[in-house]
Amino acid sequence: MGKKKNCQHCDHRNDGGWFYCRSCGERAHPPRFTTNSWMRGGVSSRTDIELNEVSIEESTNKMAGNTMNQRLKDLGVRPL
């Protein structure tokens, strides 16, 4: 197993490999990945995201009209 490192805040030994330091309670190690990490490439490109500009009014009107009864009517089933 790899070498155990000390806490990034108080330099206390972290022999157990704890996520939080047993001495100071802070996160023992810095995160390995940042929140702005982004994968790029042909395989990793997202196809499920639709980018367009819609006003807030148009979006809320669309959501308000998306009810269960309307979806059942659209499928040809008698609404509840």
N, C-alpha and C positions, 0 to 999 in steps of 0.2 A: 504494500500500500504506500501511497505517497507521503511525503513529509507533512506533518501537521503544522499549520501556521498559527501564529498568535493573533489575538484580536486586533482589528485595525484601529480601535479607539484607545484601549488601555494597555495593549501589549501583553495581556494575560495569556498564558498557554491554553490552547484549545485542543487538548489531547483527545477528547471524545468526538471532535468534528461537529460540534453543536452549531446550529444556524445562528442562535443568539448567544452572546458571550455570557458565561456563568458568573462572571465577576461584575460587569457594568450593565448588562442587560441590552446593550446595543447589538446591532447586526455584526456578527463576527468577521465577515468577509465582504468586500465590495461585490456588487452584482456582476455576473459574467457577461450578461447581455444588457444593452441599454434599451429603453423603450422606443428609441428611434432606429433600432436595427431594422434593416429592410433587405429582403432577398430580391435579387434581380436576375433575370434570365428568361429564356423562352419557356422553360418548364415551370418556373415559379410565378409566371404572370397570372393575375387573378382574372377569371372570366365571369365571376358571379357579381361583380360590382358594376352598377350602371351609373355613369357619371352624366348628369344633366342638371340644368338649372330650373328649379321649380319654386314658385313663390310659396310662402308659408300659408297663405290663404288657399291656394290650389291644393297643397298637400293636406291640409286639415279637412277640406271639403271631400277630398278623395277618401281619407280615412273614415270620415263620418258616414259616407255612403257604403262603406264596406262592412255591412252587417251580416250576420248569419242568415237572416231571412232573405236578403238580397242574393247571397251566394246560392241558397237553395232554389230560389226562383230562376237564377241563371242556369242551374243544372236541370231545371224542369221538374223539380220535386216540390210537393206542396209544403209551404212554410209552416212552421210550428205555430 
